């Protein structure tokens, strides 16, 4: 399996210990003969190999040593000795034996005086050496290596290809080393070495002691260069060459999506998980400060891990995690020869979000918080057609939303819609605001969204009043105005918009914008529920069940659960089916919510992180989503087709 090897040692230098000698060496050393030399190694080579492996045990891990060990030839011995000397330069230059070997070994023909390259053509070796002689900081000596067959196949068996690669990615390498681009200095040379051609790169900052390179920084450099080197092959493999691999990826992702939808709809009634959640809620009572996994005491972390491990035992979670491991192992095989080790879900760093979701739900149990409102109501709170809409507006709406029509026709319909809005059509004004909010037909523009929604709202359109109120309550600081948002929600609710009444109920229940008042929350939920809103019906059922804001009344709770369940709310249905053995529902619902959170986390990770090719098609969608989030939408707003499972979570 093809892979890129990167090592990043550094040299400490000052006026008394310059590193210009290393630069001269990598720029002027000979090309080792490329023709295979299968003669046995010389006695001197054997002695050097033994000495190198004794002095530098890590050298045994080099690919060149493995080649020599499996086939001890003159050529393989030469390749290993050269790499081992280069990788241990600080110690080598202090040894007369090693330096004598370097000075006396035969040299082959080179093109020009040296092989150095950098940001510009025509590197002046003497000038570069003088620069390093005056330098007093750390200099990193990156070594990038490919196997011969990979280098030849991918076109990286020549200095020009490496020069172009490093020049194109020099700013990313600088960033990984925490060096501003204008402070970054580097030189490199390509060594066409036996079975392991490689590049030496010296890199430093013009500001001494500014640079530092962590393990994460090394990983970033390797990932960036590897994706560039293998990009075309990875795309070709996923999309053309390897049909079996491509089908595996597609089928695995389909399975993950199917499982996450099932997970999102699942009810979690699991005594062991519930008991552990109650235990964690009690432990959080004693935790001061930030309640996230990294800040918790070890005993509390242990409880969190145990909950995640218990969740992994649920069949739907186990199946989803198994599929994710298959997919990620396939992608990771580009970077590593060893297969990916499958860990417990609690120990997989990619899913640390699950631990924090567990903590959040336990904290809600501790606080007695039952605001299990729907997470994505906005996916469903704007009807496809508003009552009273004119035929002209309706017709333009159909054209604009028909993706099968030519873009020119849809653009023309949007222009006609704007003219209709300017003539005072409130429904056209609402639709135009939605187009400026959501894109991509019109470029998102927060101020225009607010202007058009305001015009429609002032004409008395309840749907526009609600949509405007929601916008003004969003996190988009360009238009955010909570007091005005609440005013428009009130007006919309008074005009019969049950979504606005439901939103007011949530605001009173959470206390985020309005002063928390469960009695007022119950009043608005009742108004919305009586108008047929299934989420309000479900919320009202829970309030009656727990006696918050209303007198506790299980029979009345069952009435509202029945109405909500009739509209497909499976959580309401669960309460109906378990009404004879109901206990306080907060723990069970917290565990159920965890399944929903986990489904979203698995969905987010269903695209392998290290695959460049699989991300290409979603770039535009992510840009549009980012703009929509800035305008006050939930991350998955208006994504009903892709997220069928989220609607069911709505009543929570």
C-alpha positions as CSV (number, residue, x, y, z in Angstrom):
1,X,0.0,0.0,0.0
2,X,1.4,3.4,-1.0
3,X,2.4,5.7,1.8
4,X,4.4,8.8,2.5
5,X,7.0,8.7,5.2
6,X,7.8,12.0,7.0
7,X,10.4,12.6,9.7
8,X,11.0,16.0,11.2
9,X,14.0,16.3,13.5
10,X,15.6,19.6,14.1
11,X,19.1,21.0,14.6
12,X,20.0,23.6,17.3
13,X,22.4,26.1,16.0
14,X,24.2,29.2,17.0
15,X,27.3,31.0,15.8
16,X,29.5,28.3,17.3
17,X,27.4,25.4,15.9
18,X,26.2,26.4,12.4
19,X,24.2,24.0,10.2
20,X,25.4,25.2,6.9
21,X,27.4,22.0,6.5
22,X,24.2,20.0,6.4
23,X,22.8,22.3,3.7
24,X,25.9,21.9,1.6
25,X,25.8,18.1,2.1
26,X,22.2,17.6,1.0
27,X,22.7,20.0,-1.9
28,X,25.9,18.5,-3.2
29,X,26.0,14.8,-2.2
30,X,26.3,12.3,-5.0
31,X,23.5,10.5,-6.8
32,X,23.7,6.9,-5.8
33,X,23.9,4.6,-8.8
34,X,20.4,3.6,-9.8
35,X,21.3,0.4,-11.6
36,X,20.8,-2.5,-9.2
37,X,24.0,-3.8,-7.8
38,X,23.3,-7.3,-6.4
39,X,26.9,-8.0,-5.4
40,X,27.4,-8.7,-1.7
41,X,28.2,-5.7,0.5
42,X,31.8,-4.8,1.1
43,X,33.5,-5.5,4.4
44,X,33.6,-1.8,5.1
45,X,29.8,-1.5,4.4
46,X,29.1,-4.4,6.7
47,X,31.2,-2.7,9.5
48,X,29.3,0.6,8.9
49,X,25.9,-1.1,9.0
50,X,26.8,-2.8,12.3
51,X,28.1,0.5,13.8
52,X,25.1,2.5,12.6
53,X,22.5,0.1,14.0
54,X,24.5,0.0,17.3
55,X,24.9,3.8,17.6
56,X,21.4,4.6,16.3
57,X,19.0,1.7,17.1
58,X,16.1,3.7,15.6
59,X,17.8,3.2,12.2
60,X,16.5,-0.4,12.1
61,X,13.1,1.0,11.4
62,X,14.1,2.7,8.2
63,X,12.8,1.1,5.0
64,X,16.3,1.0,3.6
65,X,17.4,-1.2,6.6
66,X,14.5,-3.6,6.0
67,X,15.5,-3.9,2.4
68,X,19.1,-4.6,3.4
69,X,18.1,-7.1,6.0
70,X,15.9,-9.1,3.5
71,X,18.5,-8.7,0.7
72,X,22.0,-7.8,1.8
73,X,23.5,-6.4,-1.3
74,X,26.0,-3.7,-2.1
75,X,23.3,-1.3,-3.4
76,X,21.0,-1.9,-0.4
77,X,23.9,-1.4,2.0
78,X,24.8,1.9,0.3
79,X,21.2,3.2,0.5
80,X,20.8,2.3,4.2
81,X,24.2,3.9,5.2
82,X,23.3,7.1,3.4
83,X,19.9,7.5,5.0
84,X,21.1,6.6,8.4
85,X,23.9,9.1,8.2
86,X,21.5,11.8,7.0
87,X,18.9,11.1,9.7
88,X,21.5,11.4,12.5
89,X,23.5,14.3,11.2
90,X,24.1,16.1,14.6
91,X,25.9,13.0,16.0
92,X,27.5,12.1,12.7
93,X,29.3,15.4,12.3
94,X,30.9,14.8,15.6
95,X,32.4,11.5,14.6
96,X,35.6,11.4,12.6
97,X,34.9,7.8,11.3
98,X,31.5,8.8,9.8
99,X,32.8,12.1,8.4
100,X,35.8,10.4,6.8
101,X,33.4,8.0,5.1
102,X,31.3,10.8,3.7
103,X,34.3,12.7,2.5
104,X,35.9,9.7,0.7
105,X,32.9,8.0,-0.9
106,X,32.8,8.2,-4.7
107,X,30.7,10.9,-6.3
108,X,28.6,10.6,-9.4
109,X,27.7,13.2,-12.0
110,X,25.4,16.0,-11.0
111,X,23.5,18.5,-13.0
112,X,24.9,21.9,-12.1
113,X,26.8,22.8,-9.0
114,X,24.2,21.6,-6.6
115,X,20.6,20.3,-6.3
116,X,19.1,22.8,-3.9
117,X,15.7,24.5,-4.6
118,X,13.5,26.9,-2.6
119,X,10.9,29.6,-3.2
120,X,12.8,30.9,-6.2
121,X,14.8,29.5,-9.0
122,X,18.6,29.6,-9.0
123,X,19.5,29.1,-5.3
124,X,22.9,30.6,-4.4
125,X,24.4,27.9,-2.3
126,X,27.2,30.1,-0.8
127,X,24.7,32.8,0.1
128,X,22.3,30.3,1.7
129,X,25.2,28.8,3.7
130,X,26.2,32.3,5.0
131,X,22.6,32.9,6.0
132,X,22.6,29.8,8.1
133,X,26.0,30.6,9.6
134,X,24.5,33.7,11.1
135,X,21.3,32.0,12.3
136,X,20.8,31.3,16.0
137,X,17.5,29.4,16.2
138,X,16.3,25.9,15.5
139,X,16.3,24.5,12.0
140,X,14.0,21.6,11.1
141,X,15.3,19.0,8.7
142,X,12.2,17.3,7.2
143,X,12.8,14.1,5.3
144,X,10.1,13.0,3.0
145,X,10.3,9.5,1.4
146,X,8.4,7.3,-1.0
147,X,9.0,3.8,-2.2
148,X,10.5,3.7,-5.7
149,X,7.4,2.1,-7.3
150,X,5.1,4.7,-5.7
151,X,7.3,7.6,-6.7
152,X,7.5,6.4,-10.3
153,X,3.8,5.7,-10.6
154,X,2.8,9.0,-9.0
155,X,5.3,11.1,-10.9
156,X,7.5,12.0,-7.9
157,X,10.7,10.5,-9.1
158,X,12.2,13.8,-10.1
159,X,13.3,17.1,-8.4
160,X,10.9,19.2,-10.4
161,X,7.8,17.5,-9.1
162,X,8.9,17.8,-5.5
163,X,9.9,21.5,-6.0
164,X,6.4,22.2,-7.3
165,X,4.8,20.3,-4.4
166,X,6.7,22.1,-1.7
167,X,6.4,25.5,-3.3
168,X,2.6,25.0,-3.6
169,X,2.3,23.9,0.1
170,X,5.0,26.1,1.7
171,X,2.4,28.3,3.5
172,X,0.7,25.2,5.0
173,X,4.0,23.8,6.1
174,X,4.8,27.2,7.7
175,X,1.4,27.3,9.5
176,X,2.0,23.8,10.9
177,X,5.4,25.0,12.2
178,X,3.6,28.1,13.7
179,X,5.6,30.4,11.4
180,X,4.0,33.4,9.6
181,X,4.4,32.9,5.8
182,X,6.6,36.0,5.4
183,X,9.0,34.7,8.1
184,X,9.3,31.2,6.6
185,X,12.6,30.2,5.0
186,X,13.4,26.8,3.4
187,X,15.6,24.9,1.0
188,X,15.3,21.4,-0.2
189,X,17.1,18.8,-2.4
190,X,15.8,15.6,-4.1
191,X,17.9,12.5,-3.6
192,X,17.1,9.8,-6.2
193,X,18.1,7.0,-3.8
194,X,17.7,3.4,-4.7
195,X,14.4,2.0,-3.7
196,X,13.5,5.0,-1.5
197,X,13.9,8.3,-3.3
198,X,13.5,11.1,-0.8
199,X,13.7,14.8,-0.3
200,X,15.6,16.7,2.4
201,X,14.0,20.0,3.4
202,X,15.6,22.5,5.8
203,X,13.0,25.0,7.3
204,X,13.2,27.7,9.8
205,X,11.9,31.2,10.8
206,X,13.7,34.4,10.3
207,X,12.6,35.2,13.8
208,X,14.6,32.9,16.1
209,X,12.6,30.9,18.7
210,X,9.4,31.8,17.0
211,X,8.8,28.4,15.4
212,X,7.8,25.2,17.1
213,X,6.5,21.9,15.7
214,X,4.3,19.5,17.6
215,X,3.2,16.0,16.8
216,X,-0.1,17.5,15.5
217,X,1.9,19.9,13.3
218,X,3.9,17.0,11.8
219,X,0.6,15.1,11.2
220,X,-0.8,18.2,9.4
221,X,2.2,18.5,7.1
222,X,2.1,14.8,6.3
223,X,-1.7,14.8,5.7
224,X,-1.5,17.9,3.4
225,X,1.4,16.6,1.3
226,X,0.0,13.0,1.2
227,X,-3.4,14.3,0.0
228,X,-1.6,16.3,-2.8
229,X,0.6,13.4,-3.8
230,X,-2.1,10.7,-3.8
231,X,-5.1,12.9,-4.7
232,X,-5.5,11.8,-8.2
233,X,-4.9,8.2,-7.4
234,X,-7.4,8.4,-4.5
235,X,-10.0,10.0,-6.7
236,X,-9.4,7.5,-9.4
237,X,-9.5,4.6,-7.0
238,X,-12.8,5.7,-5.4
239,X,-14.4,6.7,-8.7
240,X,-13.0,4.5,-11.4
241,X,-10.2,1.9,-10.8
242,X,-11.4,-0.1,-7.8
243,X,-15.1,-0.8,-8.3
244,X,-15.1,-3.1,-5.3
245,X,-13.6,-0.5,-3.0
246,X,-15.9,2.2,-4.4
247,X,-18.9,0.0,-3.9
248,X,-17.8,-0.8,-0.3
249,X,-17.6,2.9,0.5
250,X,-21.0,3.6,-1.1
251,X,-22.7,0.6,0.6
252,X,-21.1,1.4,4.0
253,X,-22.3,5.0,3.8
254,X,-25.8,3.9,2.9
255,X,-25.8,1.5,5.8
256,X,-24.6,4.2,8.2
257,X,-27.3,6.6,7.0
258,X,-30.0,3.9,7.4
259,X,-28.7,3.0,10.8
260,X,-28.5,6.7,12.0
261,X,-32.1,7.2,10.9
262,X,-33.1,4.1,12.9
263,X,-31.0,5.4,15.8
264,X,-32.7,8.8,15.7
265,X,-36.1,7.2,15.9
266,X,-35.3,4.7,18.6
267,X,-36.6,4.8,22.2
268,X,-34.0,4.0,24.7
269,X,-35.5,2.2,27.7
270,X,-32.4,0.5,29.2
271,X,-32.2,0.3,33.0
272,X,-28.4,0.0,33.2
273,X,-27.9,3.1,31.1
274,X,-30.6,5.0,33.0
275,X,-29.0,4.0,36.3
276,X,-25.6,5.2,35.1
277,X,-27.1,8.5,33.9
278,X,-28.6,9.1,37.3
279,X,-25.3,8.2,38.9
280,X,-23.5,10.7,36.6
281,X,-26.1,13.4,37.4
282,X,-25.3,13.0,41.1
283,X,-21.6,13.2,40.5
284,X,-22.0,16.4,38.6
285,X,-23.4,18.0,41.7
286,X,-19.9,18.1,43.1
287,X,-18.1,19.3,40.0
288,X,-17.3,23.0,39.9
289,X,-16.5,25.0,36.8
290,X,-16.8,23.8,33.2
291,X,-18.7,20.6,32.8
292,X,-17.0,19.1,29.7
293,X,-15.2,15.8,29.5
294,X,-11.7,17.2,29.6
295,X,-12.3,19.1,32.8
296,X,-13.9,16.3,34.8
297,X,-12.3,14.4,37.7
298,X,-11.2,10.8,36.8
299,X,-14.1,9.1,38.7
300,X,-16.6,11.1,36.8
301,X,-14.8,10.5,33.5
302,X,-15.0,6.8,34.3
303,X,-18.8,7.0,34.6
304,X,-19.1,8.8,31.3
305,X,-17.0,6.1,29.6
306,X,-19.1,3.4,31.1
307,X,-22.3,5.0,29.8
308,X,-20.8,5.3,26.3
309,X,-19.7,1.6,26.4
310,X,-23.2,0.6,27.5
311,X,-24.6,2.6,24.6
312,X,-22.3,0.8,22.3
313,X,-23.9,-2.5,23.4
314,X,-27.2,-1.4,21.9
315,X,-27.6,-3.3,18.6
316,X,-28.3,-0.2,16.4
317,X,-25.3,1.7,17.9
318,X,-23.0,-1.4,17.6
319,X,-24.0,-1.9,13.9
320,X,-23.4,1.8,13.1
321,X,-20.0,1.9,14.8
322,X,-18.9,-1.3,13.0
323,X,-19.8,0.2,9.6
324,X,-17.9,3.3,10.5
325,X,-14.8,1.3,11.4
326,X,-14.9,-0.5,8.1
327,X,-15.1,2.7,6.2
328,X,-12.4,4.5,8.2
329,X,-10.1,1.5,8.0
330,X,-10.3,1.5,4.2
331,X,-9.4,5.2,4.0
332,X,-6.7,5.0,6.6
333,X,-5.0,2.3,4.6
334,X,-3.6,5.1,2.4
335,X,-1.6,6.4,5.3
336,X,-0.7,3.3,7.3
337,X,0.4,-0.3,6.5
338,X,-1.0,-1.7,9.7
339,X,-4.8,-2.1,9.8
340,X,-6.7,0.3,12.0
341,X,-7.2,-1.0,15.5
342,X,-10.8,-1.0,16.5
343,X,-11.2,0.6,19.9
344,X,-14.1,0.8,22.3
345,X,-16.4,3.6,21.3
346,X,-15.5,5.5,24.5
347,X,-11.9,5.4,23.5
348,X,-12.3,6.5,19.9
349,X,-11.1,10.1,19.7
350,X,-13.3,10.8,16.6
351,X,-16.4,10.4,18.8
352,X,-15.4,12.5,21.8
353,X,-18.6,14.5,21.1
354,X,-20.6,11.6,22.3
355,X,-19.0,12.0,25.8
356,X,-20.0,15.6,26.0
357,X,-23.5,14.8,24.8
358,X,-23.7,12.3,27.8
359,X,-22.6,15.0,30.2
360,X,-25.1,17.6,28.8
361,X,-28.0,15.1,29.2
362,X,-26.9,14.2,32.7
363,X,-26.7,17.8,33.6
364,X,-30.3,18.3,32.4
365,X,-31.4,15.5,34.6
366,X,-29.6,17.1,37.6
367,X,-31.3,20.4,36.9
368,X,-34.7,18.8,36.4
369,X,-34.8,20.3,32.8
370,X,-37.5,18.7,30.7
371,X,-37.3,21.1,27.8
372,X,-37.0,18.3,25.3
373,X,-38.3,20.6,22.5
374,X,-37.8,19.7,18.9
375,X,-34.3,20.3,17.6
376,X,-35.2,21.0,14.0
377,X,-38.8,22.5,14.0
378,X,-37.6,25.0,11.4
379,X,-37.3,22.2,8.9
380,X,-41.1,22.0,8.9
381,X,-42.5,25.4,10.1
382,X,-42.8,27.1,6.7
383,X,-45.5,25.6,4.5
384,X,-44.9,25.1,0.8
385,X,-47.7,27.4,0.0
386,X,-49.2,30.1,2.3
387,X,-53.0,30.5,2.5
388,X,-54.3,33.4,0.4
389,X,-51.3,33.4,-2.0
390,X,-52.1,34.9,-5.4
391,X,-51.9,32.7,-8.5
392,X,-49.0,34.8,-9.8
393,X,-47.0,34.2,-6.7
394,X,-47.9,30.5,-6.6
395,X,-46.9,30.0,-10.2
396,X,-43.5,31.7,-9.7
397,X,-42.9,29.6,-6.6
398,X,-43.4,26.4,-8.6
399,X,-40.8,27.5,-11.2
400,X,-38.3,28.7,-8.7
401,X,-38.4,25.4,-6.7
402,X,-38.3,23.1,-9.8
403,X,-34.6,22.1,-9.9
404,X,-35.2,20.3,-13.2
405,X,-35.8,23.6,-15.0
406,X,-33.0,25.5,-16.7
407,X,-31.3,28.0,-14.3
408,X,-32.1,30.8,-16.7
409,X,-35.8,30.1,-16.3
410,X,-35.6,30.0,-12.5
411,X,-33.5,33.2,-12.4
412,X,-36.2,34.9,-14.6
413,X,-38.9,33.7,-12.2
414,X,-36.9,35.2,-9.3
415,X,-36.7,38.6,-11.1
416,X,-40.4,38.5,-11.8
417,X,-41.1,37.6,-8.1
418,X,-39.1,40.7,-7.0
419,X,-41.2,42.9,-9.3
420,X,-44.3,41.4,-7.8
421,X,-43.0,42.0,-4.3
422,X,-42.2,45.6,-5.1
423,X,-45.8,46.1,-6.1
424,X,-46.8,45.1,-2.6
425,X,-47.7,41.4,-2.8
426,X,-47.0,40.2,0.8
427,X,-46.7,36.6,-0.2
428,X,-44.1,37.5,-2.8
429,X,-42.3,39.5,-0.2
430,X,-42.2,36.6,2.2
431,X,-41.0,34.2,-0.5
432,X,-38.3,36.7,-1.7
433,X,-37.0,37.0,1.8
434,X,-36.8,33.2,2.1
435,X,-34.8,33.1,-1.2
436,X,-32.3,35.7,0.1
437,X,-32.1,33.8,3.4
438,X,-31.6,30.3,2.0
439,X,-29.8,30.7,-1.4
440,X,-28.5,29.3,-3.7
441,X,-30.7,30.9,-6.4
442,X,-30.1,34.3,-4.8
443,X,-27.0,35.3,-2.9
444,X,-27.8,35.2,0.9
445,X,-28.1,38.8,2.3
446,X,-29.2,39.2,5.9
447,X,-30.3,42.8,5.5
448,X,-32.5,42.1,2.4
449,X,-34.0,39.2,4.3
450,X,-35.0,41.4,7.1
451,X,-36.3,44.2,4.8
452,X,-38.6,41.8,2.8
453,X,-39.9,39.9,5.9
454,X,-40.6,43.3,7.5
455,X,-42.6,44.5,4.5
456,X,-44.6,41.3,4.5
457,X,-45.1,41.3,8.3
458,X,-46.3,44.9,8.3
459,X,-49.0,44.0,5.7
460,X,-50.4,41.6,8.3
461,X,-49.2,38.2,7.0
462,X,-48.9,36.0,10.1
463,X,-46.4,33.6,8.5
464,X,-44.1,36.6,7.7
465,X,-44.5,37.9,11.3
466,X,-43.4,34.6,12.7
467,X,-40.5,34.2,10.2
468,X,-39.4,37.8,11.0
469,X,-39.6,37.1,14.7
470,X,-37.5,34.0,14.4
471,X,-34.9,35.9,12.3
472,X,-34.6,38.7,14.9
473,X,-34.0,36.1,17.6
474,X,-31.2,34.4,15.6
475,X,-27.5,34.7,16.3
476,X,-26.9,36.8,13.2
477,X,-25.6,40.0,14.8
478,X,-26.4,42.0,11.6
479,X,-30.1,41.7,12.3
480,X,-30.5,40.3,15.8
481,X,-33.0,42.2,18.0
482,X,-34.5,39.9,20.6
483,X,-37.1,42.4,22.0
484,X,-38.4,43.1,18.5
485,X,-38.3,39.4,17.7
486,X,-40.6,38.6,20.7
487,X,-42.9,41.5,19.7
488,X,-43.4,40.0,16.2
489,X,-43.8,36.5,17.6
490,X,-46.6,37.8,19.9
491,X,-48.3,39.5,17.0
492,X,-48.0,36.4,14.8
493,X,-49.4,34.2,17.6
494,X,-52.3,36.6,18.2
495,X,-53.0,36.4,14.5
496,X,-53.4,32.6,14.7
497,X,-49.9,31.3,13.8
498,X,-49.5,28.2,15.9
499,X,-45.7,28.0,15.2
500,X,-45.3,31.4,16.8
501,X,-47.3,30.3,19.8
502,X,-45.1,27.2,20.1
503,X,-41.9,29.3,19.9
504,X,-43.2,31.6,22.6
505,X,-43.9,28.6,24.8
506,X,-40.3,27.4,24.3
507,X,-38.9,30.9,25.1
508,X,-40.8,31.0,28.4
509,X,-39.8,27.4,29.2
510,X,-36.1,27.9,28.5
511,X,-35.7,31.4,29.9
512,X,-33.1,32.3,27.3
513,X,-34.8,35.4,26.0
514,X,-37.8,35.9,28.2
515,X,-37.9,35.4,32.0
516,X,-38.6,31.7,32.6
517,X,-42.3,31.2,33.4
518,X,-43.7,27.7,33.1
519,X,-47.3,28.9,33.5
520,X,-47.0,31.2,30.5
521,X,-45.2,28.5,28.6
522,X,-48.2,26.2,29.3
523,X,-50.6,28.9,28.1
524,X,-48.8,29.3,24.7
525,X,-48.3,25.6,24.3
526,X,-52.1,25.1,24.9
527,X,-52.9,27.7,22.2
528,X,-50.6,26.1,19.7
529,X,-51.7,22.5,20.6
530,X,-55.3,23.4,20.2
531,X,-54.4,24.7,16.7
532,X,-53.0,21.3,15.9
533,X,-49.3,21.6,16.4
534,X,-48.0,18.1,17.3
535,X,-44.9,19.4,19.1
536,X,-46.9,21.7,21.3
537,X,-49.3,18.8,22.0
538,X,-46.4,16.6,23.1
539,X,-44.8,19.4,25.2
540,X,-48.2,20.1,26.9
541,X,-48.5,16.3,27.6
542,X,-45.2,16.4,29.4
543,X,-46.1,19.4,31.4
544,X,-49.3,17.8,32.6
545,X,-47.3,14.6,33.3
546,X,-44.8,16.4,35.5
547,X,-47.0,19.1,36.9
548,X,-44.9,22.1,35.6
549,X,-46.9,25.2,34.9
550,X,-50.2,23.2,35.2
551,X,-51.7,20.9,37.8
552,X,-50.3,17.4,37.4
553,X,-52.9,15.4,35.5
554,X,-51.8,12.1,33.9
555,X,-55.2,11.6,32.2
556,X,-54.9,15.1,30.6
557,X,-51.3,14.3,29.6
558,X,-52.6,11.1,27.8
559,X,-55.1,13.2,25.9
560,X,-52.4,15.4,24.5
561,X,-50.0,12.5,23.9
562,X,-52.8,10.8,21.9
563,X,-53.3,13.9,19.7
564,X,-49.6,14.2,19.1
565,X,-49.2,10.4,18.4
566,X,-52.0,10.6,15.9
567,X,-49.7,12.9,13.9
568,X,-46.8,10.5,14.0
569,X,-45.0,11.5,17.1
570,X,-43.5,8.3,18.3
571,X,-42.3,9.7,21.7
572,X,-45.9,10.5,22.5
573,X,-46.8,7.0,21.3
574,X,-44.3,5.6,23.8
575,X,-45.9,7.4,26.7
576,X,-49.3,6.0,25.6
577,X,-48.0,2.5,25.5
578,X,-46.3,2.8,28.9
579,X,-48.9,4.9,30.8
580,X,-49.6,2.1,33.3
581,X,-46.0,1.9,34.5
582,X,-44.8,5.5,34.0
583,X,-42.2,6.9,36.4
584,X,-40.5,10.2,36.1
585,X,-39.5,10.3,32.5
586,X,-36.5,12.5,32.5
587,X,-33.9,9.7,32.7
588,X,-35.4,7.6,30.0
589,X,-35.8,10.6,27.7
590,X,-32.3,11.7,28.4
591,X,-31.0,8.3,27.2
592,X,-33.3,8.5,24.2
593,X,-32.0,11.9,23.4
594,X,-28.5,10.5,23.5
595,X,-29.4,8.1,20.7
596,X,-30.6,11.1,18.7
597,X,-27.3,13.0,19.4
598,X,-25.3,9.9,18.5
599,X,-27.1,9.5,15.2
600,X,-26.2,13.0,14.2
601,X,-22.5,12.5,15.2
602,X,-22.3,9.2,13.3
603,X,-23.9,11.0,10.3
604,X,-21.4,13.8,10.5
605,X,-18.6,11.2,10.5
606,X,-19.9,9.1,7.6
607,X,-17.5,10.8,5.2
608,X,-13.9,9.7,5.9
609,X,-11.9,12.6,7.2
610,X,-8.7,11.8,5.4
611,X,-10.2,11.3,1.9
612,X,-9.9,14.4,-0.3
613,X,-12.0,12.9,-3.0
614,X,-15.1,12.2,-1.0
615,X,-15.4,15.8,0.1
616,X,-15.4,17.5,-3.3
617,X,-19.1,17.3,-4.1
618,X,-20.3,18.8,-0.7
619,X,-18.2,22.0,-0.8
620,X,-20.8,24.2,-2.2
621,X,-23.5,22.8,0.1
622,X,-21.3,23.5,3.1
623,X,-20.7,27.2,2.0
624,X,-24.4,27.7,1.7
625,X,-25.1,26.0,5.0
626,X,-22.4,28.2,6.7
627,X,-24.2,31.4,5.5
628,X,-27.6,30.1,6.6
629,X,-26.3,29.3,10.1
630,X,-25.0,32.8,10.3
631,X,-28.5,34.0,9.5
632,X,-30.1,32.2,12.3
633,X,-30.9,28.7,10.9
634,X,-30.1,25.4,12.6
635,X,-27.3,23.5,10.9
636,X,-29.7,21.2,9.1
637,X,-32.5,23.8,8.3
638,X,-34.5,22.9,5.3
639,X,-32.9,19.5,4.8
640,X,-36.0,17.4,5.3
641,X,-35.1,15.1,2.4
642,X,-31.7,14.3,3.7
643,X,-32.7,14.1,7.4
644,X,-36.0,12.2,7.6
645,X,-35.1,11.0,11.1
646,X,-34.9,14.4,12.6
647,X,-38.6,15.3,12.4
648,X,-39.5,12.5,14.8
649,X,-37.1,13.8,17.4
650,X,-39.0,17.0,17.1
651,X,-41.3,16.6,20.1
652,X,-38.4,16.1,22.5
